[in-house]
Structure formats: structure tokens, C-alpha cells
Amino acid sequence: MADAHHEEHDDHGNTLSAWFLTLSWIIAWTVAAVAIIFGGDLVTWTVIALIASIALAVVAGVMKKIGLGRKEPRPIPPTREQWEADRKAGAAGGK
């Protein structure tokens, strides 16, 4: 069932700007964590990572604006009633 649901919907969050933001935040916070572990000041490296995160989010936003982000609006999930009706229709059609 999970496979059928996955086939019906594309992963609209899989964009260059989203991947850039995810990976850059992982790198920024990993660098800060390693610096803290090796004796860096907790507050200093946390502030550095926060500022880097904000700057990288701005860059990802610019990437999205120039066309490297989501091209369509996020899909609206069906209501519970719509989902149940679709499920019943699928089950009835399969018999």
C-alpha cells in the first residue's frame, strides 16, 4: 500500500535549493560541533552556526527565486473523507 501511495505523488521537495539547504546546514552544524568538541567555546560556535544557517537559508531562498526550487505549489493532501472514498472505490473496483 505504501508503494502505491508513493507512486501517486511526486517528491516535490526534491529540488536543488532544498538539497543545498539541507547539506549546507548539516555541514555548518557539524563544523560547529567538531569545533566545540575540540575545545572551542560553546556560545561562540553556536552563534557562528546560527549566522551561517541564516545566510545559507537566504542563499537557498535566492536559488528558489531564480528557478532552482519548487516549480509547482505544494500538493494539497485529500481530506479524510476524500481519502476514504478513494480507498473504497479502489477496493470495490479491485473485486
N, C-alpha and C positions, 0 to 999 in steps of 0.2 A: 504494500500500500504506500509506503514512504517513497518507493521508486516511482510509482505512478504520479504521486503528488509532485515530486521533484521534476518530472518530465513536463508537467503542465506549466511550470513557471521558470522563467529565465532568472539567473542571478544578476539582477540589475545593479547590485553593489560592486560587482567585479569590474572596476574601472581603473585606469591608470592613476587618477588622482587619489582614489581610495587606497590603492596599494602603496602609493608613495607615502601617504599619511601614516598608514599602519606600520610600514617598515621603518620610516624615519623616527617615529615615536619609540619603537622598540629599540632602535639604535641609541637615541638620545637618553632614554631612561637606563639602558644597560651601561652606557658610558658613565652616567652619574652614579649608578650603583657600584660599579667597579671602583670608581674614584673614592667613594665613601668607604668601601671595604678596605682599600689600601691606605686608609688614614686621612682621607680628605674630610673637610668639615661638612657635616650633615646639612646644615642650613644653606651653606654656600652652594653645594652641588644640587640641592633640591631647587633652589631659586634658578640656577643655571638651566636645569632640565625643564622647569616650568616656562621660562622665557623661550627656550628652544622649541618647546611644544607649541607655544602660541605662534611663533614665527613660522614654524613648519605648517601649522594649520592655515595661516594666511597664504602661504605658497600653494598649498593644496586647493584652497578656495580660488586662487587665481587660475590654477590649472583647470579647475572645473569650469570657470567662466569662459576660458578660451577654447573649450570643447573637449577637454580630456576627462570629463566626468559623465554623469548620467545624462543620457540623451532624451529620455522619456521620464515622465513623472513616476514616482514610486507606485507600483500596483496596489490597488485597494483590495484587501482581503474580503472574501464574501462574509456576509453575516452568518450567524449560526443557522438561521432558518434557510438561507440560500444553500449553505453547505450541506445541511441535512437533506434538502430537496434534491440536490445534485447526486448525493450519495444513494438516495432511494431510487432515483431514476437510473443510475448506473447499475444498481443491484437488480432492478426489475428488467432492464434490458439484457442483462447477462444470463437470465434464466431461460 
